[in-house]
Amino acid sequence: MQDSEEYAGWLESRRLIISRLTAMDLAIHELGVRIDGYNEVSREKTLQIANQAETAFADLKKRVAARDLLAILWSGAIGLLTGGLAAVVVELFRH
């Protein structure tokens, strides 16, 4: 009788172990799915941030180019004005 009780106890223990292992396998699978979802969201946000940074960098390059052009135009205008004033002063001293 004791052997049959031990065997029944072993079967119950085995059933509980298999049940726990199955539950752990399911939990691991669900965790993997959640991690994959978080990775996908993270990947999308990273791409979005990279696109925003690229757009901002392109805008910055345009602004710097516009400032450079403006500086060149102002330098040219100041040079023409200064040259013109110098020519007028020289002409005044010659007469």
KEFIVO-88635 format. One record per atom (N, C-alpha, C, O): residue number from 0; residue in one letter; atom name; x, y, z. Coordinates in Angstrom, 1 decimal, decimal comma, always signed. Atoms other than C-alpha are relative to their C-alpha. Layout:
% KEFIVO-88635
ATOM    nr   rest   atom       px       py       pz
ATOM   NUM      A     CA        X        Y        Z
...
***
This chain:
% KEFIVO-88635
ATOM    nr   rest   atom       px       py       pz
ATOM     0      M      N     +0,8     -1,2     +0,0
ATOM     0      M     CA     +0,0     +0,0     +0,0
ATOM     0      M      C     +0,9     +1,3     +0,0
ATOM     0      M      O     +0,5     +2,3     -0,6
ATOM     1      Q      N     -0,8     -1,1     -0,1
ATOM     1      Q     CA     +2,8     +2,3     +0,8
ATOM     1      Q      C     +0,6     +0,3     -1,4
ATOM     1      Q      O     +0,8     +1,5     -1,7
ATOM     2      D      N     -0,6     -0,2     +1,4
ATOM     2      D     CA     +4,3     +1,8     -2,7
ATOM     2      D      C     -1,0     +0,7     -0,9
ATOM     2      D      O     -0,6     +1,6     -1,7
ATOM     3      S      N     +1,0     -0,7     +0,8
ATOM     3      S     CA     +1,0     +2,8     -4,3
ATOM     3      S      C     -0,2     +1,4     +0,4
ATOM     3      S      O     -0,4     +2,3     -0,4
ATOM     4      E      N     +0,0     -1,4     -0,5
ATOM     4      E     CA     +0,9     +5,9     -2,1
ATOM     4      E      C     +1,2     +0,8     -0,5
ATOM     4      E      O     +1,0     +2,0     -0,9
ATOM     5      E      N     -1,1     -0,7     +0,5
ATOM     5      E     CA     +4,4     +6,8     -3,1
ATOM     5      E      C     -0,1     +0,3     -1,5
ATOM     5      E      O     +0,3     +1,4     -1,9
ATOM     6      Y      N     +0,2     -0,1     +1,4
ATOM     6      Y     CA     +3,6     +6,2     -6,7
ATOM     6      Y      C     -1,0     +1,1     -0,3
ATOM     6      Y      O     -0,8     +1,9     -1,2
ATOM     7      A      N     +1,0     -1,0     +0,1
ATOM     7      A     CA     +0,5     +8,4     -6,4
ATOM     7      A      C     +0,6     +1,4     +0,3
ATOM     7      A      O     +0,3     +2,4     -0,4
ATOM     8      G      N     -0,7     -1,3     -0,3
ATOM     8      G     CA     +2,6    +11,1     -4,7
ATOM     8      G      C     +0,9     +0,4     -1,1
ATOM     8      G      O     +1,0     +1,6     -1,4
ATOM     9      W      N     -1,0     -0,3     +1,1
ATOM     9      W     CA     +5,2    +10,9     -7,4
ATOM     9      W      C     -0,8     +0,5     -1,2
ATOM     9      W      O     -0,3     +1,5     -1,9
ATOM    10      L      N     +0,8     -0,4     +1,1
ATOM    10      L     CA     +2,5    +11,2    -10,1
ATOM    10      L      C     -0,5     +1,4     +0,2
ATOM    10      L      O     -0,5     +2,3     -0,7
ATOM    11      E      N     +0,6     -1,4     -0,4
ATOM    11      E     CA     +1,0    +14,3     -8,3
ATOM    11      E      C     +1,2     +1,0     -0,1
ATOM    11      E      O     +1,0     +2,1     -0,7
ATOM    12      S      N     -1,2     -1,0     +0,0
ATOM    12      S     CA     +4,5    +15,9     -7,9
ATOM    12      S      C     +0,4     +0,2     -1,5
ATOM    12      S      O     +0,7     +1,3     -1,9
ATOM    13      R      N     -0,3     -0,2     +1,4
ATOM    13      R     CA     +5,2    +15,2    -11,6
ATOM    13      R      C     -1,0     +0,9     -0,7
ATOM    13      R      O     -0,6     +1,7     -1,5
ATOM    14      R      N     +1,1     -0,8     +0,6
ATOM    14      R     CA     +1,9    +16,7    -12,6
ATOM    14      R      C     +0,2     +1,5     +0,3
ATOM    14      R      O     +0,1     +2,4     -0,5
ATOM    15      L      N     -0,2     -1,4     -0,5
ATOM    15      L     CA     +2,6    +19,8    -10,5
ATOM    15      L      C     +1,3     +0,6     -0,7
ATOM    15      L      O     +1,2     +1,8     -1,1
ATOM    16      I      N     -1,3     -0,5     +0,6
ATOM    16      I     CA     +6,2    +20,2    -11,9
ATOM    16      I      C     -0,3     +0,3     -1,5
ATOM    16      I      O     +0,1     +1,3     -2,0
ATOM    17      I      N     +0,3     -0,2     +1,4
ATOM    17      I     CA     +4,9    +19,8    -15,5
ATOM    17      I      C     -0,9     +1,2     -0,1
ATOM    17      I      O     -0,7     +2,1     -1,1
ATOM    18      S      N     +0,9     -1,1     +0,1
ATOM    18      S     CA     +2,2    +22,3    -14,8
ATOM    18      S      C     +0,7     +1,3     +0,2
ATOM    18      S      O     +0,5     +2,3     -0,5
ATOM    19      R      N     -0,8     -1,2     -0,3
ATOM    19      R     CA     +4,7    +24,8    -13,3
ATOM    19      R      C     +0,9     +0,3     -1,2
ATOM    19      R      O     +1,0     +1,5     -1,6
ATOM    20      L      N     -0,9     -0,2     +1,1
ATOM    20      L     CA     +7,1    +24,3    -16,2
ATOM    20      L      C     -0,8     +0,6     -1,2
ATOM    20      L      O     -0,3     +1,4     -2,0
ATOM    21      T      N     +0,9     -0,5     +1,1
ATOM    21      T     CA     +4,2    +24,9    -18,7
ATOM    21      T      C     -0,3     +1,4     +0,2
ATOM    21      T      O     -0,3     +2,3     -0,7
ATOM    22      A      N     +0,3     -1,4     -0,3
ATOM    22      A     CA     +3,2    +28,1    -16,9
ATOM    22      A      C     +1,2     +0,9     -0,2
ATOM    22      A      O     +1,1     +2,0     -0,7
ATOM    23      M      N     -1,2     -0,8     +0,2
ATOM    23      M     CA     +6,8    +29,3    -16,9
ATOM    23      M      C     +0,3     +0,2     -1,5
ATOM    23      M      O     +0,8     +1,2     -1,9
ATOM    24      D      N     -0,3     -0,1     +1,4
ATOM    24      D     CA     +7,2    +28,5    -20,6
ATOM    24      D      C     -1,0     +1,0     -0,6
ATOM    24      D      O     -0,5     +1,8     -1,5
ATOM    25      L      N     +1,0     -1,0     +0,5
ATOM    25      L     CA     +4,0    +30,5    -21,3
ATOM    25      L      C     +0,4     +1,4     +0,4
ATOM    25      L      O     +0,3     +2,4     -0,4
ATOM    26      A      N     -0,5     -1,3     -0,5
ATOM    26      A     CA     +5,3    +33,4    -19,2
ATOM    26      A      C     +1,2     +0,5     -0,7
ATOM    26      A      O     +1,3     +1,7     -1,1
ATOM    27      I      N     -1,2     -0,4     +0,8
ATOM    27      I     CA     +8,6    +33,4    -21,0
ATOM    27      I      C     -0,4     +0,4     -1,4
ATOM    27      I      O     +0,2     +1,4     -1,9
ATOM    28      H      N     +0,4     -0,3     +1,3
ATOM    28      H     CA     +6,9    +33,4    -24,3
ATOM    28      H      C     -0,7     +1,4     +0,0
ATOM    28      H      O     -0,4     +2,2     -0,9
ATOM    29      E      N     +0,7     -1,3     -0,1
ATOM    29      E     CA     +4,6    +36,3    -23,3
ATOM    29      E      C     +1,0     +1,1     +0,3
ATOM    29      E      O     +0,9     +2,2     -0,3
ATOM    30      L      N     -1,1     -1,0     -0,2
ATOM    30      L     CA     +7,7    +38,2    -22,0
ATOM    30      L      C     +0,7     +0,3     -1,3
ATOM    30      L      O     +1,1     +1,5     -1,5
ATOM    31      G      N     -0,7     -0,2     +1,3
ATOM    31      G     CA     +9,4    +37,7    -25,3
ATOM    31      G      C     -0,8     +0,8     -1,0
ATOM    31      G      O     -0,3     +1,7     -1,7
ATOM    32      V      N     +0,9     -0,8     +0,8
ATOM    32      V     CA     +6,4    +39,1    -27,1
ATOM    32      V      C     +0,0     +1,4     +0,4
ATOM    32      V      O     +0,0     +2,3     -0,4
ATOM    33      R      N     +0,0     -1,4     -0,5
ATOM    33      R     CA     +6,3    +42,1    -24,9
ATOM    33      R      C     +1,4     +0,7     -0,3
ATOM    33      R      O     +1,4     +1,9     -0,7
ATOM    34      I      N     -1,3     -0,6     +0,3
ATOM    34      I     CA    +10,1    +42,7    -25,3
ATOM    34      I      C     +0,1     +0,3     -1,5
ATOM    34      I      O     +0,6     +1,4     -1,9
ATOM    35      D      N     +0,0     -0,3     +1,4
ATOM    35      D     CA     +9,7    +42,5    -29,1
ATOM    35      D      C     -0,9     +1,2     -0,3
ATOM    35      D      O     -0,5     +2,0     -1,1
ATOM    36      G      N     +0,8     -1,2     +0,2
ATOM    36      G     CA     +6,9    +45,0    -28,9
ATOM    36      G      C     +0,7     +1,3     +0,4
ATOM    36      G      O     +0,6     +2,3     -0,3
ATOM    37      Y      N     -0,7     -1,2     -0,5
ATOM    37      Y     CA     +9,0    +47,4    -26,8
ATOM    37      Y      C     +1,2     +0,3     -1,0
ATOM    37      Y      O     +1,4     +1,5     -1,2
ATOM    38      N      N     -1,1     -0,2     +1,0
ATOM    38      N     CA    +11,9    +46,9    -29,3
ATOM    38      N      C     -0,5     +0,7     -1,2
ATOM    38      N      O     +0,1     +1,6     -1,8
ATOM    39      E      N     +0,6     -0,6     +1,2
ATOM    39      E     CA     +9,6    +47,8    -32,2
ATOM    39      E      C     -0,3     +1,5     +0,2
ATOM    39      E      O     +0,0     +2,3     -0,6
ATOM    40      V      N     +0,4     -1,4     -0,3
ATOM    40      V     CA     +8,3    +50,9    -30,5
ATOM    40      V      C     +1,3     +0,9     +0,2
ATOM    40      V      O     +1,4     +2,0     -0,3
ATOM    41      S      N     -1,3     -0,7     -0,1
ATOM    41      S     CA    +11,9    +51,9    -29,6
ATOM    41      S      C     +0,6     +0,3     -1,3
ATOM    41      S      O     +1,2     +1,3     -1,5
ATOM    42      R      N     -0,5     -0,2     +1,3
ATOM    42      R     CA    +13,0    +51,4    -33,1
ATOM    42      R      C     -0,7     +1,1     -0,8
ATOM    42      R      O     -0,1     +1,9     -1,4
ATOM    43      E      N     +0,8     -1,0     +0,7
ATOM    43      E     CA    +10,2    +53,5    -34,5
ATOM    43      E      C     +0,3     +1,4     +0,6
ATOM    43      E      O     +0,5     +2,4     -0,2
ATOM    44      K      N     -0,3     -1,3     -0,6
ATOM    44      K     CA    +10,9    +56,3    -32,0
ATOM    44      K      C     +1,4     +0,5     -0,4
ATOM    44      K      O     +1,7     +1,7     -0,6
ATOM    45      T      N     -1,3     -0,4     +0,4
ATOM    45      T     CA    +14,6    +56,2    -32,8
ATOM    45      T      C     +0,1     +0,5     -1,4
ATOM    45      T      O     +0,7     +1,5     -1,7
ATOM    46      L      N     +0,0     -0,5     +1,4
ATOM    46      L     CA    +13,9    +56,5    -36,5
ATOM    46      L      C     -0,7     +1,4     -0,1
ATOM    46      L      O     -0,3     +2,2     -0,9
ATOM    47      Q      N     +0,7     -1,3     +0,0
ATOM    47      Q     CA    +11,5    +59,4    -35,8
ATOM    47      Q      C     +0,9     +1,1     +0,5
ATOM    47      Q      O     +1,0     +2,2     -0,1
ATOM    48      I      N     -0,9     -1,0     -0,6
ATOM    48      I     CA    +14,1    +61,2    -33,7
ATOM    48      I      C     +1,1     +0,3     -1,0
ATOM    48      I      O     +1,6     +1,4     -1,2
ATOM    49      A      N     -1,1     -0,2     +1,0
ATOM    49      A     CA    +16,8    +60,6    -36,4
ATOM    49      A      C     -0,5     +0,8     -1,2
ATOM    49      A      O     +0,2     +1,6     -1,7
ATOM    50      N      N     +0,5     -0,8     +1,1
ATOM    50      N     CA    +14,5    +62,0    -39,1
ATOM    50      N      C     -0,2     +1,4     +0,4
ATOM    50      N      O     +0,1     +2,4     -0,4
ATOM    51      Q      N     +0,2     -1,3     -0,4
ATOM    51      Q     CA    +13,7    +65,0    -37,0
ATOM    51      Q      C     +1,4     +0,7     +0,1
ATOM    51      Q      O     +1,5     +1,9     -0,3
ATOM    52      A      N     -1,4     -0,6     -0,1
ATOM    52      A     CA    +17,5    +65,6    -36,3
ATOM    52      A      C     +0,5     +0,3     -1,4
ATOM    52      A      O     +1,1     +1,3     -1,6
ATOM    53      E      N     -0,5     -0,2     +1,3
ATOM    53      E     CA    +18,2    +65,2    -40,0
ATOM    53      E      C     -0,7     +1,2     -0,6
ATOM    53      E      O     +0,0     +2,0     -1,3
ATOM    54      T      N     +0,7     -1,1     +0,5
ATOM    54      T     CA    +15,5    +67,7    -40,9
ATOM    54      T      C     +0,5     +1,3     +0,6
ATOM    54      T      O     +0,7     +2,3     +0,0
ATOM    55      A      N     -0,6     -1,1     -0,7
ATOM    55      A     CA    +16,8    +70,1    -38,3
ATOM    55      A      C     +1,4     +0,4     -0,4
ATOM    55      A      O     +1,7     +1,6     -0,6
ATOM    56      F      N     -1,3     -0,2     +0,5
ATOM    56      F     CA    +20,3    +69,7    -39,5
ATOM    56      F      C     +0,0     +0,7     -1,4
ATOM    56      F      O     +0,8     +1,6     -1,7
ATOM    57      A      N     +0,1     -0,5     +1,4
ATOM    57      A     CA    +19,3    +70,4    -43,1
ATOM    57      A      C     -0,5     +1,5     +0,1
ATOM    57      A      O     +0,0     +2,4     -0,6
ATOM    58      D      N     +0,5     -1,4     -0,2
ATOM    58      D     CA    +17,4    +73,6    -41,9
ATOM    58      D      C     +1,1     +0,8     +0,5
ATOM    58      D      O     +1,3     +2,0     +0,1
ATOM    59      L      N     -1,1     -0,8     -0,6
ATOM    59      L     CA    +20,4    +74,7    -39,9
ATOM    59      L      C     +1,1     +0,3     -1,1
ATOM    59      L      O     +1,6     +1,4     -1,2
ATOM    60      K      N     -1,0     -0,2     +1,1
ATOM    60      K     CA    +22,7    +74,2    -43,0
ATOM    60      K      C     -0,6     +1,1     -0,9
ATOM    60      K      O     +0,2     +1,9     -1,4
ATOM    61      K      N     +0,6     -1,1     +0,8
ATOM    61      K     CA    +20,2    +76,4    -45,0
ATOM    61      K      C     +0,2     +1,3     +0,6
ATOM    61      K      O     +0,5     +2,3     -0,1
ATOM    62      R      N     -0,1     -1,3     -0,7
ATOM    62      R     CA    +20,2    +79,1    -42,4
ATOM    62      R      C     +1,4     +0,5     +0,0
ATOM    62      R      O     +1,7     +1,7     -0,2
ATOM    63      V      N     -1,4     -0,4     +0,0
ATOM    63      V     CA    +24,0    +79,1    -42,2
ATOM    63      V      C     +0,4     +0,5     -1,4
ATOM    63      V      O     +1,1     +1,5     -1,5
ATOM    64      A      N     -0,3     -0,4     +1,4
ATOM    64      A     CA    +24,2    +79,3    -46,0
ATOM    64      A      C     -0,6     +1,4     -0,3
ATOM    64      A      O     +0,0     +2,3     -0,9
ATOM    65      A      N     +0,7     -1,3     +0,2
ATOM    65      A     CA    +21,7    +82,2    -46,0
ATOM    65      A      C     +0,8     +1,1     +0,8
ATOM    65      A      O     +1,0     +2,2     +0,2
ATOM    66      R      N     -0,7     -1,0     -0,7
ATOM    66      R     CA    +23,7    +84,0    -43,3
ATOM    66      R      C     +1,4     +0,3     -0,7
ATOM    66      R      O     +1,8     +1,5     -0,7
ATOM    67      D      N     -1,2     -0,2     +0,8
ATOM    67      D     CA    +26,9    +83,5    -45,3
ATOM    67      D      C     -0,2     +0,9     -1,2
ATOM    67      D      O     +0,6     +1,8     -1,4
ATOM    68      L      N     +0,3     -0,9     +1,2
ATOM    68      L     CA    +25,3    +85,0    -48,4
ATOM    68      L      C     -0,3     +1,4     +0,5
ATOM    68      L      O     +0,2     +2,3     -0,2
ATOM    69      L      N     +0,3     -1,3     -0,5
ATOM    69      L     CA    +24,0    +87,9    -46,4
ATOM    69      L      C     +1,3     +0,7     +0,5
ATOM    69      L      O     +1,4     +1,9     +0,2
ATOM    70      A      N     -1,2     -0,6     -0,4
ATOM    70      A     CA    +27,4    +88,5    -44,9
ATOM    70      A      C     +0,9     +0,4     -1,2
ATOM    70      A      O     +1,5     +1,5     -1,2
ATOM    71      I      N     -0,7     -0,3     +1,2
ATOM    71      I     CA    +29,0    +88,4    -48,4
ATOM    71      I      C     -0,6     +1,3     -0,6
ATOM    71      I      O     +0,1     +2,2     -1,1
ATOM    72      L      N     +0,7     -1,2     +0,6
ATOM    72      L     CA    +26,4    +90,9    -49,7
ATOM    72      L      C     +0,3     +1,3     +0,8
ATOM    72      L      O     +0,6     +2,3     +0,2
ATOM    73      W      N     -0,3     -1,2     -0,8
ATOM    73      W     CA    +26,9    +93,3    -46,8
ATOM    73      W      C     +1,5     +0,4     -0,1
ATOM    73      W      O     +1,8     +1,6     -0,2
ATOM    74      S      N     -1,4     -0,3     +0,2
ATOM    74      S     CA    +30,7    +93,0    -47,2
ATOM    74      S      C     +0,2     +0,7     -1,3
ATOM    74      S      O     +1,0     +1,7     -1,4
ATOM    75      G      N     -0,1     -0,7     +1,3
ATOM    75      G     CA    +30,4    +93,9    -50,8
ATOM    75      G      C     -0,6     +1,4     +0,0
ATOM    75      G      O     +0,0     +2,3     -0,6
ATOM    76      A      N     +0,7     -1,4     -0,1
ATOM    76      A     CA    +28,0    +96,8    -50,1
ATOM    76      A      C     +0,9     +0,9     +0,7
ATOM    76      A      O     +1,1     +2,1     +0,3
ATOM    77      I      N     -0,9     -0,9     -0,8
ATOM    77      I     CA    +30,3    +98,2    -47,4
ATOM    77      I      C     +1,3     +0,3     -0,8
ATOM    77      I      O     +1,8     +1,4     -0,8
ATOM    78      G      N     -1,2     -0,2     +0,8
ATOM    78      G     CA    +33,3    +97,7    -49,7
ATOM    78      G      C     -0,2     +1,0     -1,1
ATOM    78      G      O     +0,6     +1,9     -1,4
ATOM    79      L      N     +0,3     -1,0     +1,1
ATOM    79      L     CA    +31,6    +99,6    -52,6
ATOM    79      L      C     -0,2     +1,4     +0,6
ATOM    79      L      O     +0,2     +2,4     +0,1
ATOM    80      L      N     +0,3     -1,3     -0,6
ATOM    80      L     CA    +30,4   +102,3    -50,2
ATOM    80      L      C     +1,4     +0,7     +0,4
ATOM    80      L      O     +1,6     +1,9     +0,2
ATOM    81      T      N     -1,3     -0,5     -0,4
ATOM    81      T     CA    +33,9   +102,7    -48,7
ATOM    81      T      C     +0,9     +0,4     -1,2
ATOM    81      T      O     +1,5     +1,5     -1,1
ATOM    82      G      N     -0,7     -0,4     +1,2
ATOM    82      G     CA    +35,5   +102,7    -52,1
ATOM    82      G      C     -0,5     +1,2     -0,7
ATOM    82      G      O     +0,3     +2,1     -1,1
ATOM    83      G      N     +0,6     -1,2     +0,6
ATOM    83      G     CA    +33,1   +105,2    -53,4
ATOM    83      G      C     +0,3     +1,3     +0,8
ATOM    83      G      O     +0,6     +2,3     +0,2
ATOM    84      L      N     -0,4     -1,1     -0,9
ATOM    84      L     CA    +33,7   +107,5    -50,4
ATOM    84      L      C     +1,4     +0,4     -0,2
ATOM    84      L      O     +1,8     +1,6     -0,2
ATOM    85      A      N     -1,4     -0,3     +0,1
ATOM    85      A     CA    +37,4   +107,2    -50,8
ATOM    85      A      C     +0,3     +0,7     -1,4
ATOM    85      A      O     +1,1     +1,6     -1,4
ATOM    86      A      N     -0,1     -0,7     +1,3
ATOM    86      A     CA    +37,1   +108,1    -54,5
ATOM    86      A      C     -0,4     +1,4     +0,0
ATOM    86      A      O     +0,2     +2,3     -0,6
ATOM    87      V      N     +0,6     -1,4     -0,1
ATOM    87      V     CA    +35,0   +111,1    -53,7
ATOM    87      V      C     +1,0     +0,9     +0,8
ATOM    87      V      O     +1,3     +2,0     +0,4
ATOM    88      V      N     -0,9     -0,8     -0,8
ATOM    88      V     CA    +37,5   +112,3    -51,0
ATOM    88      V      C     +1,3     +0,3     -0,9
ATOM    88      V      O     +1,8     +1,4     -0,8
ATOM    89      V      N     -1,2     -0,2     +0,9
ATOM    89      V     CA    +40,5   +111,8    -53,5
ATOM    89      V      C     -0,3     +1,1     -1,0
ATOM    89      V      O     +0,5     +1,9     -1,3
ATOM    90      E      N     +0,4     -1,0     +1,0
ATOM    90      E     CA    +38,6   +113,8    -56,1
ATOM    90      E      C     -0,1     +1,4     +0,6
ATOM    90      E      O     +0,3     +2,3     -0,1
ATOM    91      L      N     +0,1     -1,2     -0,7
ATOM    91      L     CA    +37,9   +116,5    -53,6
ATOM    91      L      C     +1,4     +0,6     +0,2
ATOM    91      L      O     +1,6     +1,8     +0,0
ATOM    92      F      N     -1,4     -0,5     -0,3
ATOM    92      F     CA    +41,6   +116,8    -52,7
ATOM    92      F      C     +0,7     +0,3     -1,3
ATOM    92      F      O     +1,6     +1,2     -1,3
ATOM    93      R      N     -0,7     -0,3     +1,3
ATOM    93      R     CA    +42,6   +116,8    -56,4
ATOM    93      R      C     -0,5     +1,4     -0,5
ATOM    93      R      O     +0,3     +2,0     -1,3
ATOM    94      H      N     +0,5     -1,3     +0,5
ATOM    94      H     CA    +40,5   +119,9    -57,1
ATOM    94      H      C     +0,2     +1,1     +0,9
ATOM    94      H      O     -0,2     +2,2     +0,7
***
